[in-house]
Amino acid sequence: MAAIGVNRPYLRFSDDASDCLNQYRFVACDGIGDAILVQGEEAPGQALRLSYNILQAAGSRIFKTDYVACPSCGRTLFNLQTTTAKIKAATSHLKGVKIAIMGCIVNGPGEMADADFGYVGGAPGKVNLYVGKTAVKFNIPEAEAVNRLQDLIREHGKWVDPVPQTSALETVS
C-alpha cells in the first residue's frame, strides 16, 4: 500500500476537493497511491471526508455512488439539475454504482460509456435507460423514469435497500 500525503494549511475544507485532486491526480490516477493522509484540516472528520472524495474521484477506491452528468446544452431534453437531484435522492446509498445522467441521445451514450446505468433524454418528455453501453428501455415518460431506473438497478442485482436513519430521540427511548 502506498500513501499520498496532502498538506493543506493554506486551504479550507470548503475549497473543492478537485483542488487537491488536481495536484495529486498524476499519482492517484496512475494507481500509485491507494491511501491518502490529509493534514492541515482543522477538523479530523473533514480531512477524512476529503481523503475519501479524492480517492473516489481518482477511481482508486469507491465509497459511494458515482454520478456522471453532461454539462447541459440546447439539446438537453429535461431539467438536468432537478432530475440529477431526484436520481441522487433515490440512489445515493448504492455504494460502488456509477450512474450517468445525460440530457440527449446525441452525445449522452458516448459520454457515459463506463457507467453501470444510464438515464438519457430520448425525446421531449421521454427517457431511455441504459445498462452499460446498451439501451434497454425506451421512451419512458419522464415522470416514471426515476422509478424505472430503480427497477432496472434491482433487476441487475445492484440494488440494496437504504439503511433507515434513526433519530436521537428514537435511540434514547
C-alpha positions, -999 to 999 in steps of 0.1 A, spaced: 0 0 0 13 34 -9 0 65 9 0 100 -6 5 129 18 -15 161 14 -7 191 35 -33 218 31 -27 245 57 -34 272 31 -68 258 20 -101 254 39 -124 224 36 -149 245 17 -124 246 -12 -133 220 -38 -117 185 -34 -107 189 -71 -81 214 -59 -63 186 -41 -71 161 -69 -55 184 -95 -23 184 -75 -22 147 -69 -40 132 -99 -9 122 -117 0 99 -88 -35 88 -77 -49 82 -112 -19 61 -122 -27 38 -93 4 46 -73 -14 57 -42 -44 38 -26 -44 58 7 -43 95 14 -33 113 45 -46 149 46 -30 172 71 -39 208 78 -76 205 82 -89 218 115 -114 190 120 -103 154 116 -137 145 101 -132 170 73 -98 156 65 -112 121 63 -141 131 41 -116 150 18 -94 119 16 -124 97 6 -135 122 -20 -100 124 -36 -97 86 -37 -133 83 -52 -126 110 -79 -93 93 -88 -111 59 -91 -87 44 -65 -114 35 -40 -152 35 -43 -170 47 -11 -203 60 -25 -225 62 -56 -207 78 -85 -226 101 -108 -217 114 -143 -238 142 -158 -235 162 -190 -230 199 -187 -263 206 -205 -267 223 -238 -295 232 -262 -302 196 -269 -309 187 -233 -345 172 -231 -352 176 -194 -341 198 -165 -307 183 -157 -303 198 -122 -337 188 -110 -335 153 -125 -300 147 -111 -312 157 -76 -341 132 -79 -318 104 -90 -293 112 -63 -321 112 -37 -332 78 -48 -298 61 -53 -272 78 -32 -270 48 -8 -258 25 -36 -220 22 -29 -200 14 -60 -227 20 -86 -220 45 -114 -250 63 -128 -249 86 -158 -275 113 -164 -273 126 -199 -296 152 -215 -297 139 -250 -292 108 -271 -268 127 -294 -237 127 -271 -250 110 -240 -243 74 -248 -207 82 -257 -200 103 -227 -214 77 -203 -196 47 -217 -181 35 -184 -213 39 -163 -232 9 -149 -266 26 -157 -276 55 -178 -306 79 -178 -307 96 -212 -332 120 -228 -346 103 -258 -373 127 -269 -392 156 -253 -407 142 -221 -392 107 -228 -362 89 -213 -342 59 -224 -324 38 -198 -291 20 -204 -272 -8 -188 -236 -1 -196 -235 10 -233 -267 -8 -242 -301 9 -243 -326 -14 -227 -357 7 -220 -371 32 -245 -395 62 -244 -403 60 -207 -424 90 -196 -401 114 -176 -425 112 -146 -419 75 -143 -382 73 -153 -365 76 -119 -387 47 -105 -380 27 -137 -342 33 -132 -345 20 -97 -363 -11 -110 -335 -16 -136 -309 -14 -109 -328 -40 -89 -331 -63 -120 -293 -63 -123 -286 -71 -87 -270 -38 -78 -299 -25 -55 -297 -26 -17 -323 -10 5 -312 21 23 -304 18 59 -332 35 79 -319 66 97 -327 67 134 -331 100 152 -315 108 186 -350 107 202 -357 71 189 -323 60 202 -329 73 237 -365 60 241 
